[in-house]
């Protein structure tokens, strides 16, 4: 069974991340917040495709569901400023 920390490691291996938080305790359903410079100038769909591409066959074999919130660093910073 896959752990959230293992999934985080898989994402970090294939994608430079400024911030990442993965949660999920049943081994097949996960939620992630991912901030990466690779997302700059890309649509949300393109950002998610980058993550799915990083995970490859694991999305079919080990992961049943992955809910993601993805941000380029500038958007993440803006979000954090708004929360203050």
Secondary structure, 3 states (H helix, E strand, C coil): CCCHHHHHHHHHHHCCCCEEEEECCCCCEEEEEEECHHHCCCCHHHHHHHHHHHHCCHHHHCCCEEEEEEECHHHHHHHHHHHC
